[in-house]
Amino acid sequence: MSELAVIGASGRSGAALCRALAARGRHYIPVLRRPEAWAAQGLPGVPRLADLQDGAALRRALAGASRVVSCAHARWAPAILDAAEPGAMLVLMGSTRRFSRWPDAHGDGVRAGEAAFLGGGHPGVMLHPTMIYGAEGENNVQRLAALMRRLPVAPLPGGGQALVQPIHQDDVTASLLAALDLDWREPETMVVAGPEALRYRDFLAAVARAAGLRAPPVLPVPAGPLRLLAPLTRWLPGLPTIGADEIRRLTEDKAFDIAPMRQRLGVAPRPLEQGLAATFGQG
């Protein structure tokens, strides 16, 4: 048993990880649902097909794997624990949404997956990334740039004073690679984030600069009215859809200590300006 299996290999983080593994000449088994999605990646590796809801198929896909990395939602941790070989080391993707005080299905799923992992007996780590930007096909900062192209002002709850700490996809990939190379003795969790937290209004201005735009003036607005208006964005041409829950999350700080990421994984995340320059094709 010496294989490495990558669950969710055709997704954004999964494909980025497989690309990095292939560049290092490391063999891996991509595990996914749709073969056409894997073929579109143009990456080496013969996929094993499994729906995470199908325990028997997932067990077959993970057969012989001593290390399993999952880029699927953390809510699937119980299924992965059940299907993995006894004693296999797991590296799972979570999310810092598990720390949000606002209940929602995403955060609840991460908390449930984390609890199952910590009590499941497999050694390894669940990495909780903050907002990820810079991946192929991701639209976090691109959506913000699209909004700033259309809006004369930036209406932000509380004036955008809440803190954010976004992380570039390449640093998430580096963290996954480093975690795979460590010998974890028990299940642990770790936050992976950018080098420092900044106010959301300053993050917005940095995105505007990287996109070659003028940052619109910030208009402080109470979160309640913004949440009521958010669903209307789906009907407005030229504007990305914004959910009411996204507005609510803009009111809480998302700032984290990344000393364990630096010390144990050996990953020093890139500054935001550098990451945004690469994202918008300037670096």
C-alpha positions as YAML, in Angstrom:
chain: A
units: angstrom
residues:
- id: 1
  name: MET
  ca: [0.00, 0.00, 0.00]
- id: 2
  name: SER
  ca: [1.95, 3.01, -1.25]
- id: 3
  name: GLU
  ca: [-0.34, 4.86, -3.63]
- id: 4
  name: LEU
  ca: [-1.44, 8.49, -3.36]
- id: 5
  name: ALA
  ca: [-5.09, 9.13, -4.21]
- id: 6
  name: VAL
  ca: [-6.46, 12.62, -4.96]
- id: 7
  name: ILE
  ca: [-10.22, 12.96, -4.44]
- id: 8
  name: GLY
  ca: [-11.83, 15.79, -6.39]
- id: 9
  name: ALA
  ca: [-8.94, 15.82, -8.85]
- id: 10
  name: SER
  ca: [-10.87, 17.69, -11.56]
- id: 11
  name: GLY
  ca: [-11.92, 20.59, -9.31]
- id: 12
  name: ARG
  ca: [-9.97, 23.82, -8.93]
- id: 13
  name: SER
  ca: [-7.81, 22.92, -5.96]
- id: 14
  name: GLY
  ca: [-7.64, 19.26, -6.98]
- id: 15
  name: ALA
  ca: [-6.47, 20.02, -10.51]
- id: 16
  name: ALA
  ca: [-3.92, 22.54, -9.19]
- id: 17
  name: LEU
  ca: [-2.55, 19.89, -6.83]
- id: 18
  name: CYS
  ca: [-2.38, 17.24, -9.57]
- id: 19
  name: ARG
  ca: [-0.62, 19.71, -11.85]
- id: 20
  name: ALA
  ca: [1.97, 20.34, -9.13]
- id: 21
  name: LEU
  ca: [2.39, 16.62, -8.44]
- id: 22
  name: ALA
  ca: [2.88, 15.90, -12.15]
- id: 23
  name: ALA
  ca: [5.48, 18.68, -12.40]
- id: 24
  name: ARG
  ca: [7.40, 16.97, -9.58]
- id: 25
  name: GLY
  ca: [7.15, 13.56, -11.24]
- id: 26
  name: ARG
  ca: [5.01, 12.14, -8.43]
- id: 27
  name: HIS
  ca: [2.54, 9.41, -9.27]
- id: 28
  name: TYR
  ca: [-1.04, 9.88, -8.12]
- id: 29
  name: ILE
  ca: [-4.46, 8.34, -8.70]
- id: 30
  name: PRO
  ca: [-7.14, 10.88, -9.61]
- id: 31
  name: VAL
  ca: [-10.49, 10.03, -8.03]
- id: 32
  name: LEU
  ca: [-13.54, 11.77, -9.49]
- id: 33
  name: ARG
  ca: [-17.06, 11.32, -10.80]
- id: 34
  name: ARG
  ca: [-16.91, 12.42, -14.44]
- id: 35
  name: PRO
  ca: [-14.17, 11.16, -16.78]
- id: 36
  name: GLU
  ca: [-14.81, 13.99, -19.25]
- id: 37
  name: ALA
  ca: [-13.97, 16.54, -16.54]
- id: 38
  name: TRP
  ca: [-10.62, 14.84, -16.00]
- id: 39
  name: ALA
  ca: [-9.91, 14.58, -19.73]
- id: 40
  name: ALA
  ca: [-10.46, 18.35, -20.02]
- id: 41
  name: GLN
  ca: [-7.59, 18.97, -17.59]
- id: 42
  name: GLY
  ca: [-5.02, 17.40, -19.94]
- id: 43
  name: LEU
  ca: [-3.13, 15.92, -17.00]
- id: 44
  name: PRO
  ca: [-1.48, 12.50, -16.65]
- id: 45
  name: GLY
  ca: [-3.09, 9.85, -14.51]
- id: 46
  name: VAL
  ca: [-5.69, 7.14, -15.05]
- id: 47
  name: PRO
  ca: [-8.79, 8.14, -13.08]
- id: 48
  name: ARG
  ca: [-10.77, 5.92, -10.78]
- id: 49
  name: LEU
  ca: [-14.44, 6.83, -10.88]
- id: 50
  name: ALA
  ca: [-16.42, 7.14, -7.69]
- id: 51
  name: ASP
  ca: [-19.36, 9.15, -6.43]
- id: 52
  name: LEU
  ca: [-18.74, 10.10, -2.82]
- id: 53
  name: GLN
  ca: [-22.25, 8.92, -2.02]
- id: 54
  name: ASP
  ca: [-21.34, 5.42, -3.22]
- id: 55
  name: GLY
  ca: [-19.33, 3.86, -0.41]
- id: 56
  name: ALA
  ca: [-18.44, 0.69, -2.31]
- id: 57
  name: ALA
  ca: [-17.19, 2.60, -5.35]
- id: 58
  name: LEU
  ca: [-15.17, 4.96, -3.17]
- id: 59
  name: ARG
  ca: [-13.65, 2.02, -1.31]
- id: 60
  name: ARG
  ca: [-12.55, 0.50, -4.62]
- id: 61
  name: ALA
  ca: [-11.12, 3.84, -5.77]
- id: 62
  name: LEU
  ca: [-9.04, 4.21, -2.59]
- id: 63
  name: ALA
  ca: [-7.83, 0.60, -2.50]
- id: 64
  name: GLY
  ca: [-4.08, 0.46, -1.98]
- id: 65
  name: ALA
  ca: [-3.74, 4.17, -1.17]
- id: 66
  name: SER
  ca: [-1.60, 4.86, 1.90]
- id: 67
  name: ARG
  ca: [-2.10, 8.61, 1.50]
- id: 68
  name: VAL
  ca: [-5.36, 10.25, 0.50]
- id: 69
  name: VAL
  ca: [-5.85, 13.94, -0.16]
- id: 70
  name: SER
  ca: [-9.36, 15.24, -0.64]
- id: 71
  name: CYS
  ca: [-10.21, 18.57, -2.23]
- id: 72
  name: ALA
  ca: [-13.94, 17.79, -1.96]
- id: 73
  name: HIS
  ca: [-16.13, 19.58, 0.57]
- id: 74
  name: ALA
  ca: [-15.31, 18.64, 4.16]
- id: 75
  name: ARG
  ca: [-18.83, 17.30, 4.68]
- id: 76
  name: TRP
  ca: [-17.65, 14.17, 2.84]
- id: 77
  name: ALA
  ca: [-15.09, 13.36, 5.55]
- id: 78
  name: PRO
  ca: [-17.21, 10.56, 7.08]
- id: 79
  name: ALA
  ca: [-17.50, 8.81, 3.70]
- id: 80
  name: ILE
  ca: [-13.76, 9.12, 3.12]
- id: 81
  name: LEU
  ca: [-12.97, 7.81, 6.60]
- id: 82
  name: ASP
  ca: [-15.18, 4.79, 5.97]
- id: 83
  name: ALA
  ca: [-13.68, 4.07, 2.54]
- id: 84
  name: ALA
  ca: [-9.96, 4.68, 3.19]
- id: 85
  name: GLU
  ca: [-7.58, 1.83, 3.91]
- id: 86
  name: PRO
  ca: [-6.97, 1.23, 7.64]
- id: 87
  name: GLY
  ca: [-4.16, 3.49, 8.82]
- id: 88
  name: ALA
  ca: [-4.11, 5.57, 5.64]
- id: 89
  name: MET
  ca: [-2.98, 9.15, 6.17]
- id: 90
  name: LEU
  ca: [-5.56, 11.76, 5.17]
- id: 91
  name: VAL
  ca: [-5.09, 15.36, 4.06]
- id: 92
  name: LEU
  ca: [-8.51, 16.97, 3.80]
- id: 93
  name: MET
  ca: [-9.66, 20.41, 2.70]
- id: 94
  name: GLY
  ca: [-11.90, 22.28, 5.10]
- id: 95
  name: SER
  ca: [-12.67, 25.99, 5.23]
- id: 96
  name: THR
  ca: [-12.44, 28.84, 7.71]
- id: 97
  name: ARG
  ca: [-16.19, 29.10, 7.26]
- id: 98
  name: ARG
  ca: [-16.22, 26.62, 10.17]
- id: 99
  name: PHE
  ca: [-15.36, 29.60, 12.43]
- id: 100
  name: SER
  ca: [-18.25, 31.79, 11.25]
- id: 101
  name: ARG
  ca: [-20.82, 32.72, 13.85]
- id: 102
  name: TRP
  ca: [-23.50, 32.72, 11.15]
- id: 103
  name: PRO
  ca: [-25.04, 29.28, 10.61]
- id: 104
  name: ASP
  ca: [-25.23, 28.06, 7.03]
- id: 105
  name: ALA
  ca: [-25.08, 24.72, 5.24]
- id: 106
  name: HIS
  ca: [-21.48, 25.23, 4.08]
- id: 107
  name: GLY
  ca: [-20.08, 26.04, 7.51]
- id: 108
  name: ASP
  ca: [-22.20, 23.41, 9.23]
- id: 109
  name: GLY
  ca: [-20.89, 20.79, 6.78]
- id: 110
  name: VAL
  ca: [-17.29, 21.78, 7.49]
- id: 111
  name: ARG
  ca: [-17.83, 21.58, 11.26]
- id: 112
  name: ALA
  ca: [-19.46, 18.17, 10.96]
- id: 113
  name: GLY
  ca: [-16.68, 16.90, 8.69]
- id: 114
  name: GLU
  ca: [-14.01, 18.20, 11.05]
- id: 115
  name: ALA
  ca: [-15.64, 16.50, 14.03]
- id: 116
  name: ALA
  ca: [-15.82, 13.20, 12.14]
- id: 117
  name: PHE
  ca: [-12.19, 13.48, 11.07]
- id: 118
  name: LEU
  ca: [-10.89, 14.32, 14.55]
- id: 119
  name: GLY
  ca: [-12.77, 11.37, 15.99]
- id: 120
  name: GLY
  ca: [-12.11, 8.98, 13.14]
- id: 121
  name: GLY
  ca: [-8.76, 7.49, 14.04]
- id: 122
  name: HIS
  ca: [-6.91, 8.22, 10.78]
- id: 123
  name: PRO
  ca: [-3.72, 10.29, 11.09]
- id: 124
  name: GLY
  ca: [-3.49, 13.43, 8.99]
- id: 125
  name: VAL
  ca: [-4.66, 17.01, 8.84]
- id: 126
  name: MET
  ca: [-7.64, 19.03, 7.73]
- id: 127
  name: LEU
  ca: [-6.49, 22.33, 6.26]
- id: 128
  name: HIS
  ca: [-8.89, 25.24, 6.65]
- id: 129
  name: PRO
  ca: [-8.15, 27.84, 3.94]
- id: 130
  name: THR
  ca: [-9.53, 31.35, 3.96]
- id: 131
  name: MET
  ca: [-10.95, 32.82, 0.75]
- id: 132
  name: ILE
  ca: [-8.93, 31.36, -2.13]
- id: 133
  name: TYR
  ca: [-8.06, 33.50, -5.13]
- id: 134
  name: GLY
  ca: [-5.86, 33.00, -8.17]
- id: 135
  name: ALA
  ca: [-7.06, 29.53, -9.18]
- id: 136
  name: GLU
  ca: [-7.91, 28.76, -12.79]
- id: 137
  name: GLY
  ca: [-11.61, 29.45, -13.13]
- id: 138
  name: GLU
  ca: [-12.12, 30.99, -9.66]
- id: 139
  name: ASN
  ca: [-14.19, 34.13, -9.59]
- id: 140
  name: ASN
  ca: [-13.73, 35.69, -6.17]
- id: 141
  name: VAL
  ca: [-11.58, 38.67, -7.14]
- id: 142
  name: GLN
  ca: [-12.90, 38.71, -10.71]
- id: 143
  name: ARG
  ca: [-16.44, 39.19, -9.38]
- id: 144
  name: LEU
  ca: [-15.24, 42.10, -7.28]
- id: 145
  name: ALA
  ca: [-13.52, 43.67, -10.27]
- id: 146
  name: ALA
  ca: [-16.70, 43.23, -12.33]
- id: 147
  name: LEU
  ca: [-18.71, 44.98, -9.62]
- id: 148
  name: MET
  ca: [-16.28, 47.88, -9.39]
- id: 149
  name: ARG
  ca: [-16.45, 48.40, -13.16]
- id: 150
  name: ARG
  ca: [-20.21, 48.90, -12.89]
- id: 151
  name: LEU
  ca: [-20.79, 50.66, -9.58]
- id: 152
  name: PRO
  ca: [-20.00, 54.32, -8.89]
- id: 153
  name: VAL
  ca: [-19.61, 53.56, -5.17]
- id: 154
  name: ALA
  ca: [-18.87, 50.46, -3.14]
- id: 155
  name: PRO
  ca: [-21.71, 49.95, -0.63]
- id: 156
  name: LEU
  ca: [-20.14, 47.99, 2.22]
- id: 157
  name: PRO
  ca: [-21.63, 47.00, 5.58]
- id: 158
  name: GLY
  ca: [-19.89, 48.93, 8.32]
- id: 159
  name: GLY
  ca: [-17.81, 50.73, 5.72]
- id: 160
  name: GLY
  ca: [-15.76, 47.60, 5.00]
- id: 161
  name: GLN
  ca: [-13.89, 47.62, 8.32]
- id: 162
  name: ALA
  ca: [-14.09, 43.85, 8.89]
- id: 163
  name: LEU
  ca: [-10.85, 41.94, 8.32]
- id: 164
  name: VAL
  ca: [-10.09, 39.42, 5.58]
- id: 165
  name: GLN
  ca: [-6.98, 37.33, 4.93]
- id: 166
  name: PRO
  ca: [-7.24, 35.77, 1.43]
- id: 167
  name: ILE
  ca: [-4.78, 33.14, 0.24]
- id: 168
  name: HIS
  ca: [-3.49, 32.50, -3.28]
- id: 169
  name: GLN
  ca: [-4.24, 29.10, -4.81]
- id: 170
  name: ASP
  ca: [-0.53, 28.37, -5.28]
- id: 171
  name: ASP
  ca: [-0.03, 28.72, -1.52]
- id: 172
  name: VAL
  ca: [-2.93, 26.36, -0.87]
- id: 173
  name: THR
  ca: [-1.30, 23.88, -3.25]
- id: 174
  name: ALA
  ca: [2.05, 24.29, -1.52]
- id: 175
  name: SER
  ca: [0.35, 23.63, 1.82]
- id: 176
  name: LEU
  ca: [-1.27, 20.43, 0.51]
- id: 177
  name: LEU
  ca: [2.06, 19.22, -0.88]
- id: 178
  name: ALA
  ca: [3.85, 19.94, 2.40]
- id: 179
  name: ALA
  ca: [1.12, 18.21, 4.41]
- id: 180
  name: LEU
  ca: [1.43, 15.11, 2.24]
- id: 181
  name: ASP
  ca: [5.14, 14.92, 3.00]
- id: 182
  name: LEU
  ca: [4.70, 14.99, 6.78]
- id: 183
  name: ASP
  ca: [4.09, 11.95, 8.94]
- id: 184
  name: TRP
  ca: [1.06, 12.89, 11.01]
- id: 185
  name: ARG
  ca: [0.61, 10.74, 14.11]
- id: 186
  name: GLU
  ca: [-3.00, 11.76, 14.80]
- id: 187
  name: PRO
  ca: [-5.75, 13.83, 13.17]
- id: 188
  name: GLU
  ca: [-5.15, 17.57, 13.42]
- id: 189
  name: THR
  ca: [-6.48, 20.79, 11.92]
- id: 190
  name: MET
  ca: [-4.66, 23.86, 10.65]
- id: 191
  name: VAL
  ca: [-5.63, 27.20, 9.12]
- id: 192
  name: VAL
  ca: [-3.90, 28.25, 5.91]
- id: 193
  name: ALA
  ca: [-4.23, 31.93, 5.00]
- id: 194
  name: GLY
  ca: [-2.48, 34.91, 3.49]
- id: 195
  name: PRO
  ca: [0.40, 36.61, 5.32]
- id: 196
  name: GLU
  ca: [-1.69, 39.26, 7.05]
- id: 197
  name: ALA
  ca: [-5.24, 40.40, 7.58]
- id: 198
  name: LEU
  ca: [-6.49, 43.68, 6.13]
- id: 199
  name: ARG
  ca: [-9.73, 45.63, 6.10]
- id: 200
  name: TYR
  ca: [-12.17, 44.56, 3.41]
- id: 201
  name: ARG
  ca: [-12.21, 48.10, 1.99]
- id: 202
  name: ASP
  ca: [-8.41, 47.91, 1.57]
- id: 203
  name: PHE
  ca: [-8.73, 44.48, -0.04]
- id: 204
  name: LEU
  ca: [-11.25, 45.98, -2.46]
- id: 205
  name: ALA
  ca: [-8.84, 48.80, -3.32]
- id: 206
  name: ALA
  ca: [-6.01, 46.31, -3.91]
- id: 207
  name: VAL
  ca: [-8.21, 44.31, -6.30]
- id: 208
  name: ALA
  ca: [-9.10, 47.50, -8.16]
- id: 209
  name: ARG
  ca: [-5.45, 48.47, -8.58]
- id: 210
  name: ALA
  ca: [-4.53, 45.00, -9.84]
- id: 211
  name: ALA
  ca: [-7.41, 45.08, -12.32]
- id: 212
  name: GLY
  ca: [-6.40, 48.50, -13.60]
- id: 213
  name: LEU
  ca: [-9.46, 50.21, -12.14]
- id: 214
  name: ARG
  ca: [-10.11, 53.20, -9.96]
- id: 215
  name: ALA
  ca: [-11.32, 52.01, -6.58]
- id: 216
  name: PRO
  ca: [-14.84, 53.41, -6.09]
- id: 217
  name: PRO
  ca: [-15.51, 55.41, -2.93]
- id: 218
  name: VAL
  ca: [-16.78, 53.27, -0.06]
- id: 219
  name: LEU
  ca: [-20.33, 53.98, 1.05]
- id: 220
  name: PRO
  ca: [-21.02, 52.65, 4.57]
- id: 221
  name: VAL
  ca: [-24.41, 50.94, 4.59]
- id: 222
  name: PRO
  ca: [-26.13, 48.87, 7.28]
- id: 223
  name: ALA
  ca: [-25.94, 45.16, 6.54]
- id: 224
  name: GLY
  ca: [-29.71, 44.63, 6.83]
- id: 225
  name: PRO
  ca: [-30.76, 46.68, 3.77]
- id: 226
  name: LEU
  ca: [-27.87, 45.27, 1.72]
- id: 227
  name: ARG
  ca: [-28.99, 41.73, 2.51]
- id: 228
  name: LEU
  ca: [-32.51, 42.58, 1.33]
- id: 229
  name: LEU
  ca: [-31.18, 44.06, -1.92]
- id: 230
  name: ALA
  ca: [-28.59, 41.34, -2.66]
- id: 231
  name: PRO
  ca: [-31.03, 38.93, -4.39]
- id: 232
  name: LEU
  ca: [-31.82, 41.64, -6.94]
- id: 233
  name: THR
  ca: [-28.32, 41.31, -8.41]
- id: 234
  name: ARG
  ca: [-29.39, 38.16, -10.23]
- id: 235
  name: TRP
  ca: [-31.74, 40.27, -12.33]
- id: 236
  name: LEU
  ca: [-29.35, 43.13, -13.08]
- id: 237
  name: PRO
  ca: [-27.43, 42.67, -16.36]
- id: 238
  name: GLY
  ca: [-23.67, 43.00, -16.13]
- id: 239
  name: LEU
  ca: [-23.53, 42.42, -12.36]
- id: 240
  name: PRO
  ca: [-22.42, 39.18, -10.71]
- id: 241
  name: THR
  ca: [-24.95, 37.57, -8.39]
- id: 242
  name: ILE
  ca: [-24.40, 38.32, -4.70]
- id: 243
  name: GLY
  ca: [-26.06, 36.27, -1.98]
- id: 244
  name: ALA
  ca: [-27.55, 37.66, 1.22]
- id: 245
  name: ASP
  ca: [-25.31, 35.33, 3.24]
- id: 246
  name: GLU
  ca: [-22.24, 36.84, 1.54]
- id: 247
  name: ILE
  ca: [-23.27, 40.27, 2.80]
- id: 248
  name: ARG
  ca: [-23.69, 38.96, 6.33]
- id: 249
  name: ARG
  ca: [-20.25, 37.37, 6.31]
- id: 250
  name: LEU
  ca: [-18.74, 40.74, 5.39]
- id: 251
  name: THR
  ca: [-19.58, 41.93, 8.90]
- id: 252
  name: GLU
  ca: [-17.30, 39.51, 10.76]
- id: 253
  name: ASP
  ca: [-13.51, 39.49, 11.01]
- id: 254
  name: LYS
  ca: [-11.67, 36.68, 9.26]
- id: 255
  name: ALA
  ca: [-8.15, 37.03, 10.67]
- id: 256
  name: PHE
  ca: [-6.05, 34.03, 11.67]
- id: 257
  name: ASP
  ca: [-2.70, 33.06, 13.16]
- id: 258
  name: ILE
  ca: [-0.64, 31.29, 10.48]
- id: 259
  name: ALA
  ca: [2.40, 30.48, 12.61]
- id: 260
  name: PRO
  ca: [1.62, 26.71, 12.38]
- id: 261
  name: MET
  ca: [1.38, 26.99, 8.59]
- id: 262
  name: ARG
  ca: [4.77, 28.68, 8.44]
- id: 263
  name: GLN
  ca: [6.51, 26.49, 11.00]
- id: 264
  name: ARG
  ca: [5.07, 23.03, 10.41]
- id: 265
  name: LEU
  ca: [4.32, 23.19, 6.70]
- id: 266
  name: GLY
  ca: [7.19, 25.53, 5.86]
- id: 267
  name: VAL
  ca: [4.92, 27.62, 3.62]
- id: 268
  name: ALA
  ca: [5.37, 31.40, 3.56]
- id: 269
  name: PRO
  ca: [2.30, 32.75, 1.72]
- id: 270
  name: ARG
  ca: [2.82, 35.47, -0.85]
- id: 271
  name: PRO
  ca: [1.79, 39.08, -0.20]
- id: 272
  name: LEU
  ca: [-1.62, 40.04, -1.54]
- id: 273
  name: GLU
  ca: [-0.29, 42.57, -4.05]
- id: 274
  name: GLN
  ca: [1.99, 39.92, -5.56]
- id: 275
  name: GLY
  ca: [-0.79, 37.36, -5.76]
- id: 276
  name: LEU
  ca: [-3.24, 39.79, -7.32]
- id: 277
  name: ALA
  ca: [-0.68, 40.91, -9.90]
- id: 278
  name: ALA
  ca: [-0.29, 37.29, -11.01]
- id: 279
  name: THR
  ca: [-4.05, 36.76, -10.99]
- id: 280
  name: PHE
  ca: [-4.69, 39.73, -13.28]
- id: 281
  name: GLY
  ca: [-1.75, 38.92, -15.56]
- id: 282
  name: GLN
  ca: [0.64, 41.59, -14.34]
- id: 283
  name: GLY
  ca: [3.22, 39.32, -12.74]
...
